[in-house]
Amino acid sequence: MARVMLGGTLKSLAGNTPVLEVDAKTIREVLDRVGEVYPSLLPILDRVAVAVDGQIYRNQWFAAVKPDSEVFILPPMAGG
């Protein structure tokens, strides 16, 4: 199962849970599973950036996630 870590404010919204393990094949599936476990994150999950094994993805919901991947979910960032 992929290891999912929540960054910044996402971690506090999830009760400071350090790591969540999910069974998922794509970034979208990872986000769906996280939303099932932590419904308080649902309004934010479509705006996050996700790093899979060190590569950052933004709006690439169908990028592959391997069973042994490390996934970091980063809160939305503003700026320009």
N, CA, C and O atoms as a Maestro MAE file, in Angstrom:
{
 s_m_m2io_version
 :::
 2.0.0
}

f_m_ct {
 s_m_title
 :::
 protein
 m_atom[320] {
  # First column is atom index #
  i_m_mmod_type
  r_m_x_coord
  r_m_y_coord
  r_m_z_coord
  i_m_residue_number
  s_m_chain_name
  s_m_pdb_residue_name
  s_m_pdb_atom_name
  i_m_atomic_number
  :::
  1 25 0.839 -1.183 0.000 1 A "MET " " N  " 7
  2 3 0.000 0.000 0.000 1 A "MET " " CA " 6
  3 2 0.877 1.237 0.000 1 A "MET " " C  " 6
  4 15 1.955 1.247 0.594 1 A "MET " " O  " 8
  5 25 0.409 2.273 -0.667 2 A "ALA " " N  " 7
  6 3 1.154 3.528 -0.721 2 A "ALA " " CA " 6
  7 2 1.090 4.230 0.633 2 A "ALA " " C  " 6
  8 15 0.061 4.221 1.308 2 A "ALA " " O  " 8
  9 25 2.218 4.840 1.014 3 A "ARG " " N  " 7
  10 3 2.279 5.619 2.265 3 A "ARG " " CA " 6
  11 2 1.953 7.070 1.923 3 A "ARG " " C  " 6
  12 15 2.602 7.674 1.069 3 A "ARG " " O  " 8
  13 25 0.956 7.620 2.588 4 A "VAL " " N  " 7
  14 3 0.511 8.988 2.321 4 A "VAL " " CA " 6
  15 2 0.806 9.860 3.535 4 A "VAL " " C  " 6
  16 15 0.428 9.534 4.660 4 A "VAL " " O  " 8
  17 25 1.487 10.970 3.286 5 A "MET " " N  " 7
  18 3 1.770 11.954 4.325 5 A "MET " " CA " 6
  19 2 1.064 13.258 3.963 5 A "MET " " C  " 6
  20 15 1.075 13.684 2.808 5 A "MET " " O  " 8
  21 25 0.462 13.871 4.948 6 A "LEU " " N  " 7
  22 3 -0.235 15.144 4.744 6 A "LEU " " CA " 6
  23 2 0.658 16.280 5.213 6 A "LEU " " C  " 6
  24 15 1.268 16.205 6.279 6 A "LEU " " O  " 8
  25 25 0.728 17.331 4.406 7 A "GLY " " N  " 7
  26 3 1.581 18.455 4.760 7 A "GLY " " CA " 6
  27 2 0.801 19.635 5.304 7 A "GLY " " C  " 6
  28 15 -0.378 19.818 5.000 7 A "GLY " " O  " 8
  29 25 1.479 20.429 6.112 8 A "GLY " " N  " 7
  30 3 0.947 21.695 6.608 8 A "GLY " " CA " 6
  31 2 -0.396 21.585 7.283 8 A "GLY " " C  " 6
  32 15 -0.604 20.734 8.148 8 A "GLY " " O  " 8
  33 25 -1.315 22.457 6.881 9 A "THR " " N  " 7
  34 3 -2.636 22.522 7.500 9 A "THR " " CA " 6
  35 2 -3.465 21.264 7.259 9 A "THR " " C  " 6
  36 15 -4.384 20.974 8.025 9 A "THR " " O  " 8
  37 25 -3.153 20.522 6.213 10 A "LEU " " N  " 7
  38 3 -3.901 19.287 5.953 10 A "LEU " " CA " 6
  39 2 -3.727 18.299 7.097 10 A "LEU " " C  " 6
  40 15 -4.669 17.614 7.495 10 A "LEU " " O  " 8
  41 25 -2.521 18.237 7.613 11 A "LYS " " N  " 7
  42 3 -2.245 17.323 8.720 11 A "LYS " " CA " 6
  43 2 -3.095 17.683 9.937 11 A "LYS " " C  " 6
  44 15 -3.664 16.804 10.584 11 A "LYS " " O  " 8
  45 25 -3.179 18.974 10.244 12 A "SER " " N  " 7
  46 3 -3.965 19.373 11.413 12 A "SER " " CA " 6
  47 2 -5.462 19.129 11.190 12 A "SER " " C  " 6
  48 15 -6.175 18.801 12.138 12 A "SER " " O  " 8
  49 25 -5.942 19.281 9.964 13 A "LEU " " N  " 7
  50 3 -7.355 19.000 9.675 13 A "LEU " " CA " 6
  51 2 -7.676 17.512 9.774 13 A "LEU " " C  " 6
  52 15 -8.832 17.121 9.936 13 A "LEU " " O  " 8
  53 25 -6.626 16.684 9.672 14 A "ALA " " N  " 7
  54 3 -6.809 15.231 9.769 14 A "ALA " " CA " 6
  55 2 -6.437 14.713 11.148 14 A "ALA " " C  " 6
  56 15 -6.129 13.531 11.301 14 A "ALA " " O  " 8
  57 25 -6.461 15.579 12.155 15 A "GLY " " N  " 7
  58 3 -6.184 15.152 13.517 15 A "GLY " " CA " 6
  59 2 -4.729 14.826 13.774 15 A "GLY " " C  " 6
  60 15 -4.407 13.993 14.621 15 A "GLY " " O  " 8
  61 25 -3.840 15.496 13.030 16 A "ASN " " N  " 7
  62 3 -2.385 15.310 13.169 16 A "ASN " " CA " 6
  63 2 -1.919 13.886 12.905 16 A "ASN " " C  " 6
  64 15 -0.934 13.431 13.487 16 A "ASN " " O  " 8
  65 25 -2.616 13.193 12.041 17 A "THR " " N  " 7
  66 3 -2.219 11.845 11.654 17 A "THR " " CA " 6
  67 2 -0.951 11.923 10.815 17 A "THR " " C  " 6
  68 15 -0.948 12.595 9.784 17 A "THR " " O  " 8
  69 25 0.127 11.257 11.225 18 A "PRO " " N  " 7
  70 3 1.384 11.386 10.493 18 A "PRO " " CA " 6
  71 2 1.419 10.634 9.163 18 A "PRO " " C  " 6
  72 15 1.938 11.156 8.176 18 A "PRO " " O  " 8
  73 25 0.875 9.424 9.123 19 A "VAL " " N  " 7
  74 3 0.957 8.604 7.910 19 A "VAL " " CA " 6
  75 2 -0.331 7.804 7.765 19 A "VAL " " C  " 6
  76 15 -0.893 7.301 8.738 19 A "VAL " " O  " 8
  77 25 -0.776 7.704 6.521 20 A "LEU " " N  " 7
  78 3 -1.958 6.913 6.192 20 A "LEU " " CA " 6
  79 2 -1.544 5.971 5.070 20 A "LEU " " C  " 6
  80 15 -0.876 6.405 4.131 20 A "LEU " " O  " 8
  81 25 -1.909 4.724 5.135 21 A "GLU " " N  " 7
  82 3 -1.613 3.794 4.058 21 A "GLU " " CA " 6
  83 2 -2.886 3.525 3.279 21 A "GLU " " C  " 6
  84 15 -3.929 3.210 3.852 21 A "GLU " " O  " 8
  85 25 -2.785 3.655 1.951 22 A "VAL " " N  " 7
  86 3 -3.955 3.469 1.096 22 A "VAL " " CA " 6
  87 2 -3.619 2.548 -0.065 22 A "VAL " " C  " 6
  88 15 -2.476 2.473 -0.517 22 A "VAL " " O  " 8
  89 25 -4.638 1.855 -0.532 23 A "ASP " " N  " 7
  90 3 -4.526 1.010 -1.713 23 A "ASP " " CA " 6
  91 2 -5.076 1.816 -2.874 23 A "ASP " " C  " 6
  92 15 -6.286 2.024 -2.968 23 A "ASP " " O  " 8
  93 25 -4.192 2.275 -3.768 24 A "ALA " " N  " 7
  94 3 -4.622 3.118 -4.886 24 A "ALA " " CA " 6
  95 2 -3.641 2.972 -6.040 24 A "ALA " " C  " 6
  96 15 -2.454 2.716 -5.833 24 A "ALA " " O  " 8
  97 25 -4.154 3.137 -7.270 25 A "LYS " " N  " 7
  98 3 -3.316 3.034 -8.464 25 A "LYS " " CA " 6
  99 2 -3.050 4.382 -9.124 25 A "LYS " " C  " 6
  100 15 -2.150 4.501 -9.955 25 A "LYS " " O  " 8
  101 25 -3.833 5.401 -8.755 26 A "THR " " N  " 7
  102 3 -3.654 6.735 -9.328 26 A "THR " " CA " 6
  103 2 -3.739 7.785 -8.224 26 A "THR " " C  " 6
  104 15 -4.186 7.501 -7.112 26 A "THR " " O  " 8
  105 25 -3.307 8.992 -8.546 27 A "ILE " " N  " 7
  106 3 -3.420 10.091 -7.591 27 A "ILE " " CA " 6
  107 2 -4.882 10.320 -7.227 27 A "ILE " " C  " 6
  108 15 -5.194 10.566 -6.062 27 A "ILE " " O  " 8
  109 25 -5.776 10.243 -8.196 28 A "ARG " " N  " 7
  110 3 -7.207 10.450 -7.917 28 A "ARG " " CA " 6
  111 2 -7.691 9.446 -6.883 28 A "ARG " " C  " 6
  112 15 -8.428 9.812 -5.967 28 A "ARG " " O  " 8
  113 25 -7.292 8.188 -7.014 29 A "GLU " " N  " 7
  114 3 -7.705 7.164 -6.055 29 A "GLU " " CA " 6
  115 2 -7.130 7.451 -4.677 29 A "GLU " " C  " 6
  116 15 -7.806 7.240 -3.670 29 A "GLU " " O  " 8
  117 25 -5.885 7.931 -4.617 30 A "VAL " " N  " 7
  118 3 -5.294 8.298 -3.326 30 A "VAL " " CA " 6
  119 2 -6.152 9.377 -2.676 30 A "VAL " " C  " 6
  120 15 -6.518 9.260 -1.507 30 A "VAL " " O  " 8
  121 25 -6.473 10.425 -3.430 31 A "LEU " " N  " 7
  122 3 -7.263 11.529 -2.875 31 A "LEU " " CA " 6
  123 2 -8.657 11.067 -2.461 31 A "LEU " " C  " 6
  124 15 -9.183 11.515 -1.442 31 A "LEU " " O  " 8
  125 25 -9.254 10.174 -3.244 32 A "ASP " " N  " 7
  126 3 -10.574 9.634 -2.877 32 A "ASP " " CA " 6
  127 2 -10.507 8.882 -1.552 32 A "ASP " " C  " 6
  128 15 -11.375 9.049 -0.695 32 A "ASP " " O  " 8
  129 25 -9.472 8.048 -1.382 33 A "ARG " " N  " 7
  130 3 -9.338 7.277 -0.137 33 A "ARG " " CA " 6
  131 2 -9.103 8.199 1.058 33 A "ARG " " C  " 6
  132 15 -9.679 7.996 2.126 33 A "ARG " " O  " 8
  133 25 -8.256 9.211 0.874 34 A "VAL " " N  " 7
  134 3 -7.995 10.168 1.962 34 A "VAL " " CA " 6
  135 2 -9.290 10.896 2.325 34 A "VAL " " C  " 6
  136 15 -9.566 11.110 3.505 34 A "VAL " " O  " 8
  137 25 -10.086 11.278 1.322 35 A "GLY " " N  " 7
  138 3 -11.358 11.943 1.575 35 A "GLY " " CA " 6
  139 2 -12.358 11.059 2.300 35 A "GLY " " C  " 6
  140 15 -13.166 11.546 3.090 35 A "GLY " " O  " 8
  141 25 -12.305 9.759 2.034 36 A "GLU " " N  " 7
  142 3 -13.189 8.820 2.735 36 A "GLU " " CA " 6
  143 2 -12.824 8.740 4.219 36 A "GLU " " C  " 6
  144 15 -13.701 8.677 5.080 36 A "GLU " " O  " 8
  145 25 -11.529 8.742 4.503 37 A "VAL " " N  " 7
  146 3 -11.066 8.624 5.886 37 A "VAL " " CA " 6
  147 2 -11.205 9.955 6.626 37 A "VAL " " C  " 6
  148 15 -11.534 9.980 7.812 37 A "VAL " " O  " 8
  149 25 -10.954 11.058 5.922 38 A "TYR " " N  " 7
  150 3 -11.002 12.404 6.527 38 A "TYR " " CA " 6
  151 2 -11.927 13.304 5.721 38 A "TYR " " C  " 6
  152 15 -11.450 14.102 4.914 38 A "TYR " " O  " 8
  153 25 -13.240 13.197 5.918 39 A "PRO " " N  " 7
  154 3 -14.194 14.006 5.153 39 A "PRO " " CA " 6
  155 2 -13.964 15.509 5.291 39 A "PRO " " C  " 6
  156 15 -14.369 16.276 4.418 39 A "PRO " " O  " 8
  157 25 -13.324 15.936 6.369 40 A "SER " " N  " 7
  158 3 -13.057 17.367 6.537 40 A "SER " " CA " 6
  159 2 -12.100 17.891 5.462 40 A "SER " " C  " 6
  160 15 -12.021 19.100 5.242 40 A "SER " " O  " 8
  161 25 -11.381 17.001 4.800 41 A "LEU " " N  " 7
  162 3 -10.450 17.418 3.746 41 A "LEU " " CA " 6
  163 2 -11.099 17.486 2.364 41 A "LEU " " C  " 6
  164 15 -10.497 18.030 1.438 41 A "LEU " " O  " 8
  165 25 -12.294 16.955 2.201 42 A "LEU " " N  " 7
  166 3 -12.936 16.894 0.889 42 A "LEU " " CA " 6
  167 2 -12.991 18.232 0.148 42 A "LEU " " C  " 6
  168 15 -12.719 18.252 -1.052 42 A "LEU " " O  " 8
  169 25 -13.330 19.354 0.802 43 A "PRO " " N  " 7
  170 3 -13.396 20.619 0.057 43 A "PRO " " CA " 6
  171 2 -12.047 21.095 -0.472 43 A "PRO " " C  " 6
  172 15 -12.002 21.951 -1.355 43 A "PRO " " O  " 8
  173 25 -10.965 20.563 0.043 44 A "ILE " " N  " 7
  174 3 -9.631 21.037 -0.316 44 A "ILE " " CA " 6
  175 2 -8.930 20.115 -1.312 44 A "ILE " " C  " 6
  176 15 -8.069 20.570 -2.065 44 A "ILE " " O  " 8
  177 25 -9.275 18.854 -1.329 45 A "LEU " " N  " 7
  178 3 -8.490 17.860 -2.057 45 A "LEU " " CA " 6
  179 2 -8.406 18.083 -3.563 45 A "LEU " " C  " 6
  180 15 -7.464 17.595 -4.188 45 A "LEU " " O  " 8
  181 25 -9.332 18.786 -4.161 46 A "ASP " " N  " 7
  182 3 -9.242 19.054 -5.601 46 A "ASP " " CA " 6
  183 2 -8.295 20.199 -5.928 46 A "ASP " " C  " 6
  184 15 -8.060 20.496 -7.099 46 A "ASP " " O  " 8
  185 25 -7.748 20.845 -4.895 47 A "ARG " " N  " 7
  186 3 -6.858 21.990 -5.127 47 A "ARG " " CA " 6
  187 2 -5.436 21.756 -4.643 47 A "ARG " " C  " 6
  188 15 -4.619 22.676 -4.669 47 A "ARG " " O  " 8
  189 25 -5.130 20.560 -4.209 48 A "VAL " " N  " 7
  190 3 -3.819 20.279 -3.631 48 A "VAL " " CA " 6
  191 2 -2.796 19.938 -4.712 48 A "VAL " " C  " 6
  192 15 -3.148 19.633 -5.852 48 A "VAL " " O  " 8
  193 25 -1.542 19.998 -4.331 49 A "ALA " " N  " 7
  194 3 -0.459 19.441 -5.139 49 A "ALA " " CA " 6
  195 2 -0.070 18.121 -4.482 49 A "ALA " " C  " 6
  196 15 -0.167 17.964 -3.265 49 A "ALA " " O  " 8
  197 25 0.365 17.194 -5.294 50 A "VAL " " N  " 7
  198 3 0.712 15.865 -4.790 50 A "VAL " " CA " 6
  199 2 2.104 15.495 -5.292 50 A "VAL " " C  " 6
  200 15 2.396 15.628 -6.481 50 A "VAL " " O  " 8
  201 25 2.944 15.036 -4.399 51 A "ALA " " N  " 7
  202 3 4.264 14.540 -4.783 51 A "ALA " " CA " 6
  203 2 4.260 13.024 -4.626 51 A "ALA " " C  " 6
  204 15 3.955 12.495 -3.557 51 A "ALA " " O  " 8
  205 25 4.601 12.343 -5.701 52 A "VAL " " N  " 7
  206 3 4.686 10.883 -5.686 52 A "VAL " " CA " 6
  207 2 6.146 10.518 -5.928 52 A "VAL " " C  " 6
  208 15 6.708 10.811 -6.984 52 A "VAL " " O  " 8
  209 25 6.741 9.884 -4.948 53 A "ASP " " N  " 7
  210 3 8.145 9.470 -5.033 53 A "ASP " " CA " 6
  211 2 9.054 10.626 -5.456 53 A "ASP " " C  " 6
  212 15 9.968 10.454 -6.262 53 A "ASP " " O  " 8
  213 25 8.784 11.799 -4.898 54 A "GLY " " N  " 7
  214 3 9.634 12.960 -5.125 54 A "GLY " " CA " 6
  215 2 9.275 13.826 -6.315 54 A "GLY " " C  " 6
  216 15 9.876 14.886 -6.491 54 A "GLY " " O  " 8
  217 25 8.330 13.426 -7.132 55 A "GLN " " N  " 7
  218 3 7.912 14.236 -8.286 55 A "GLN " " CA " 6
  219 2 6.576 14.889 -7.977 55 A "GLN " " C  " 6
  220 15 5.623 14.219 -7.580 55 A "GLN " " O  " 8
  221 25 6.512 16.222 -8.164 56 A "ILE " " N  " 7
  222 3 5.293 16.967 -7.841 56 A "ILE " " CA " 6
  223 2 4.351 16.966 -9.040 56 A "ILE " " C  " 6
  224 15 4.754 17.213 -10.177 56 A "ILE " " O  " 8
  225 25 3.078 16.680 -8.748 57 A "TYR " " N  " 7
  226 3 2.019 16.686 -9.755 57 A "TYR " " CA " 6
  227 2 0.955 17.691 -9.343 57 A "TYR " " C  " 6
  228 15 0.633 17.812 -8.161 57 A "TYR " " O  " 8
  229 25 0.421 18.398 -10.297 58 A "ARG " " N  " 7
  230 3 -0.681 19.321 -10.030 58 A "ARG " " CA " 6
  231 2 -1.729 19.077 -11.102 58 A "ARG " " C  " 6
  232 15 -1.448 19.217 -12.293 58 A "ARG " " O  " 8
  233 25 -2.919 18.718 -10.693 59 A "ASN " " N  " 7
  234 3 -4.027 18.438 -11.610 59 A "ASN " " CA " 6
  235 2 -3.726 17.296 -12.579 59 A "ASN " " C  " 6
  236 15 -4.246 17.283 -13.695 59 A "ASN " " O  " 8
  237 25 -2.916 16.363 -12.179 60 A "GLN " " N  " 7
  238 3 -2.634 15.176 -12.994 60 A "GLN " " CA " 6
  239 2 -3.176 13.961 -12.245 60 A "GLN " " C  " 6
  240 15 -2.426 13.124 -11.742 60 A "GLN " " O  " 8
  241 25 -4.498 13.896 -12.192 61 A "TRP " " N  " 7
  242 3 -5.188 12.948 -11.328 61 A "TRP " " CA " 6
  243 2 -4.958 11.490 -11.704 61 A "TRP " " C  " 6
  244 15 -5.140 10.606 -10.867 61 A "TRP " " O  " 8
  245 25 -4.561 11.223 -12.943 62 A "PHE " " N  " 7
  246 3 -4.427 9.829 -13.370 62 A "PHE " " CA " 6
  247 2 -2.975 9.374 -13.429 62 A "PHE " " C  " 6
  248 15 -2.681 8.320 -13.994 62 A "PHE " " O  " 8
  249 25 -2.064 10.156 -12.853 63 A "ALA " " N  " 7
  250 3 -0.671 9.725 -12.751 63 A "ALA " " CA " 6
  251 2 -0.608 8.488 -11.852 63 A "ALA " " C  " 6
  252 15 -1.342 8.368 -10.872 63 A "ALA " " O  " 8
  253 25 0.282 7.586 -12.213 64 A "ALA " " N  " 7
  254 3 0.360 6.292 -11.522 64 A "ALA " " CA " 6
  255 2 0.950 6.413 -10.121 64 A "ALA " " C  " 6
  256 15 1.840 7.222 -9.856 64 A "ALA " " O  " 8
  257 25 0.419 5.579 -9.245 65 A "VAL " " N  " 7
  258 3 0.931 5.412 -7.889 65 A "VAL " " CA " 6
  259 2 1.204 3.920 -7.715 65 A "VAL " " C  " 6
  260 15 0.323 3.090 -7.940 65 A "VAL " " O  " 8
  261 25 2.424 3.588 -7.315 66 A "LYS " " N  " 7
  262 3 2.795 2.183 -7.112 66 A "LYS " " CA " 6
  263 2 2.469 1.768 -5.674 66 A "LYS " " C  " 6
  264 15 2.329 2.622 -4.799 66 A "LYS " " O  " 8
  265 25 2.350 0.477 -5.433 67 A "PRO " " N  " 7
  266 3 2.057 0.013 -4.070 67 A "PRO " " CA " 6
  267 2 3.091 0.446 -3.039 67 A "PRO " " C  " 6
  268 15 2.767 0.584 -1.860 67 A "PRO " " O  " 8
  269 25 4.339 0.663 -3.472 68 A "ASP " " N  " 7
  270 3 5.381 1.060 -2.518 68 A "ASP " " CA " 6
  271 2 5.714 2.553 -2.601 68 A "ASP " " C  " 6
  272 15 6.746 2.983 -2.085 68 A "ASP " " O  " 8
  273 25 4.850 3.345 -3.244 69 A "SER " " N  " 7
  274 3 5.104 4.780 -3.400 69 A "SER " " CA " 6
  275 2 4.960 5.540 -2.091 69 A "SER " " C  " 6
  276 15 4.204 5.154 -1.200 69 A "SER " " O  " 8
  277 25 5.718 6.643 -2.003 70 A "GLU " " N  " 7
  278 3 5.554 7.617 -0.934 70 A "GLU " " CA " 6
  279 2 4.842 8.809 -1.538 70 A "GLU " " C  " 6
  280 15 5.319 9.401 -2.505 70 A "GLU " " O  " 8
  281 25 3.702 9.160 -0.968 71 A "VAL " " N  " 7
  282 3 2.870 10.224 -1.505 71 A "VAL " " CA " 6
  283 2 2.740 11.332 -0.465 71 A "VAL " " C  " 6
  284 15 2.335 11.089 0.672 71 A "VAL " " O  " 8
  285 25 3.091 12.557 -0.872 72 A "PHE " " N  " 7
  286 3 2.907 13.722 -0.012 72 A "PHE " " CA " 6
  287 2 1.802 14.569 -0.610 72 A "PHE " " C  " 6
  288 15 1.843 14.907 -1.793 72 A "PHE " " O  " 8
  289 25 0.817 14.914 0.203 73 A "ILE " " N  " 7
  290 3 -0.257 15.793 -0.230 73 A "ILE " " CA " 6
  291 2 0.012 17.168 0.386 73 A "ILE " " C  " 6
  292 15 0.076 17.319 1.606 73 A "ILE " " O  " 8
  293 25 0.166 18.157 -0.482 74 A "LEU " " N  " 7
  294 3 0.539 19.496 -0.054 74 A "LEU " " CA " 6
  295 2 -0.652 20.434 -0.181 74 A "LEU " " C  " 6
  296 15 -1.380 20.376 -1.173 74 A "LEU " " O  " 8
  297 25 -0.865 21.308 0.819 75 A "PRO " " N  " 7
  298 3 -2.013 22.201 0.779 75 A "PRO " " CA " 6
  299 2 -1.940 23.158 -0.395 75 A "PRO " " C  " 6
  300 15 -0.860 23.412 -0.928 75 A "PRO " " O  " 8
  301 25 -3.096 23.695 -0.806 76 A "PRO " " N  " 7
  302 3 -3.110 24.662 -1.910 76 A "PRO " " CA " 6
  303 2 -2.227 25.863 -1.578 76 A "PRO " " C  " 6
  304 15 -2.192 26.339 -0.444 76 A "PRO " " O  " 8
  305 25 -1.524 26.334 -2.589 77 A "MET " " N  " 7
  306 3 -0.674 27.509 -2.389 77 A "MET " " CA " 6
  307 2 -1.141 28.623 -3.317 77 A "MET " " C  " 6
  308 15 -1.527 28.394 -4.463 77 A "MET " " O  " 8
  309 25 -1.093 29.816 -2.785 78 A "ALA " " N  " 7
  310 3 -1.468 30.989 -3.590 78 A "ALA " " CA " 6
  311 2 -0.215 31.760 -3.933 78 A "ALA " " C  " 6
  312 15 0.842 31.588 -3.328 78 A "ALA " " O  " 8
  313 25 -0.368 32.598 -4.906 79 A "GLY " " N  " 7
  314 3 0.764 33.440 -5.271 79 A "GLY " " CA " 6
  315 2 0.958 33.441 -6.769 79 A "GLY " " C  " 6
  316 15 0.211 32.800 -7.508 79 A "GLY " " O  " 8
  317 25 1.956 34.159 -7.205 80 A "GLY " " N  " 7
  318 3 2.146 34.222 -8.638 80 A "GLY " " CA " 6
  319 2 3.518 34.524 -9.041 80 A "GLY " " C  " 6
  320 15 3.807 34.605 -10.235 80 A "GLY " " O  " 8
  :::
 }
 m_bond[319] {
  # First column is bond index #
  i_m_from
  i_m_to
  i_m_order
  :::
  1 1 2 1
  2 2 3 1
  3 3 4 2
  4 3 5 1
  5 5 6 1
  6 6 7 1
  7 7 8 2
  8 7 9 1
  9 9 10 1
  10 10 11 1
  11 11 12 2
  12 11 13 1
  13 13 14 1
  14 14 15 1
  15 15 16 2
  16 15 17 1
  17 17 18 1
  18 18 19 1
  19 19 20 2
  20 19 21 1
  21 21 22 1
  22 22 23 1
  23 23 24 2
  24 23 25 1
  25 25 26 1
  26 26 27 1
  27 27 28 2
  28 27 29 1
  29 29 30 1
  30 30 31 1
  31 31 32 2
  32 31 33 1
  33 33 34 1
  34 34 35 1
  35 35 36 2
  36 35 37 1
  37 37 38 1
  38 38 39 1
  39 39 40 2
  40 39 41 1
  41 41 42 1
  42 42 43 1
  43 43 44 2
  44 43 45 1
  45 45 46 1
  46 46 47 1
  47 47 48 2
  48 47 49 1
  49 49 50 1
  50 50 51 1
  51 51 52 2
  52 51 53 1
  53 53 54 1
  54 54 55 1
  55 55 56 2
  56 55 57 1
  57 57 58 1
  58 58 59 1
  59 59 60 2
  60 59 61 1
  61 61 62 1
  62 62 63 1
  63 63 64 2
  64 63 65 1
  65 65 66 1
  66 66 67 1
  67 67 68 2
  68 67 69 1
  69 69 70 1
  70 70 71 1
  71 71 72 2
  72 71 73 1
  73 73 74 1
  74 74 75 1
  75 75 76 2
  76 75 77 1
  77 77 78 1
  78 78 79 1
  79 79 80 2
  80 79 81 1
  81 81 82 1
  82 82 83 1
  83 83 84 2
  84 83 85 1
  85 85 86 1
  86 86 87 1
  87 87 88 2
  88 87 89 1
  89 89 90 1
  90 90 91 1
  91 91 92 2
  92 91 93 1
  93 93 94 1
  94 94 95 1
  95 95 96 2
  96 95 97 1
  97 97 98 1
  98 98 99 1
  99 99 100 2
  100 99 101 1
  101 101 102 1
  102 102 103 1
  103 103 104 2
  104 103 105 1
  105 105 106 1
  106 106 107 1
  107 107 108 2
  108 107 109 1
  109 109 110 1
  110 110 111 1
  111 111 112 2
  112 111 113 1
  113 113 114 1
  114 114 115 1
  115 115 116 2
  116 115 117 1
  117 117 118 1
  118 118 119 1
  119 119 120 2
  120 119 121 1
  121 121 122 1
  122 122 123 1
  123 123 124 2
  124 123 125 1
  125 125 126 1
  126 126 127 1
  127 127 128 2
  128 127 129 1
  129 129 130 1
  130 130 131 1
  131 131 132 2
  132 131 133 1
  133 133 134 1
  134 134 135 1
  135 135 136 2
  136 135 137 1
  137 137 138 1
  138 138 139 1
  139 139 140 2
  140 139 141 1
  141 141 142 1
  142 142 143 1
  143 143 144 2
  144 143 145 1
  145 145 146 1
  146 146 147 1
  147 147 148 2
  148 147 149 1
  149 149 150 1
  150 150 151 1
  151 151 152 2
  152 151 153 1
  153 153 154 1
  154 154 155 1
  155 155 156 2
  156 155 157 1
  157 157 158 1
  158 158 159 1
  159 159 160 2
  160 159 161 1
  161 161 162 1
  162 162 163 1
  163 163 164 2
  164 163 165 1
  165 165 166 1
  166 166 167 1
  167 167 168 2
  168 167 169 1
  169 169 170 1
  170 170 171 1
  171 171 172 2
  172 171 173 1
  173 173 174 1
  174 174 175 1
  175 175 176 2
  176 175 177 1
  177 177 178 1
  178 178 179 1
  179 179 180 2
  180 179 181 1
  181 181 182 1
  182 182 183 1
  183 183 184 2
  184 183 185 1
  185 185 186 1
  186 186 187 1
  187 187 188 2
  188 187 189 1
  189 189 190 1
  190 190 191 1
  191 191 192 2
  192 191 193 1
  193 193 194 1
  194 194 195 1
  195 195 196 2
  196 195 197 1
  197 197 198 1
  198 198 199 1
  199 199 200 2
  200 199 201 1
  201 201 202 1
  202 202 203 1
  203 203 204 2
  204 203 205 1
  205 205 206 1
  206 206 207 1
  207 207 208 2
  208 207 209 1
  209 209 210 1
  210 210 211 1
  211 211 212 2
  212 211 213 1
  213 213 214 1
  214 214 215 1
  215 215 216 2
  216 215 217 1
  217 217 218 1
  218 218 219 1
  219 219 220 2
  220 219 221 1
  221 221 222 1
  222 222 223 1
  223 223 224 2
  224 223 225 1
  225 225 226 1
  226 226 227 1
  227 227 228 2
  228 227 229 1
  229 229 230 1
  230 230 231 1
  231 231 232 2
  232 231 233 1
  233 233 234 1
  234 234 235 1
  235 235 236 2
  236 235 237 1
  237 237 238 1
  238 238 239 1
  239 239 240 2
  240 239 241 1
  241 241 242 1
  242 242 243 1
  243 243 244 2
  244 243 245 1
  245 245 246 1
  246 246 247 1
  247 247 248 2
  248 247 249 1
  249 249 250 1
  250 250 251 1
  251 251 252 2
  252 251 253 1
  253 253 254 1
  254 254 255 1
  255 255 256 2
  256 255 257 1
  257 257 258 1
  258 258 259 1
  259 259 260 2
  260 259 261 1
  261 261 262 1
  262 262 263 1
  263 263 264 2
  264 263 265 1
  265 265 266 1
  266 266 267 1
  267 267 268 2
  268 267 269 1
  269 269 270 1
  270 270 271 1
  271 271 272 2
  272 271 273 1
  273 273 274 1
  274 274 275 1
  275 275 276 2
  276 275 277 1
  277 277 278 1
  278 278 279 1
  279 279 280 2
  280 279 281 1
  281 281 282 1
  282 282 283 1
  283 283 284 2
  284 283 285 1
  285 285 286 1
  286 286 287 1
  287 287 288 2
  288 287 289 1
  289 289 290 1
  290 290 291 1
  291 291 292 2
  292 291 293 1
  293 293 294 1
  294 294 295 1
  295 295 296 2
  296 295 297 1
  297 297 298 1
  298 298 299 1
  299 299 300 2
  300 299 301 1
  301 301 302 1
  302 302 303 1
  303 303 304 2
  304 303 305 1
  305 305 306 1
  306 306 307 1
  307 307 308 2
  308 307 309 1
  309 309 310 1
  310 310 311 1
  311 311 312 2
  312 311 313 1
  313 313 314 1
  314 314 315 1
  315 315 316 2
  316 315 317 1
  317 317 318 1
  318 318 319 1
  319 319 320 2
  :::
 }
}
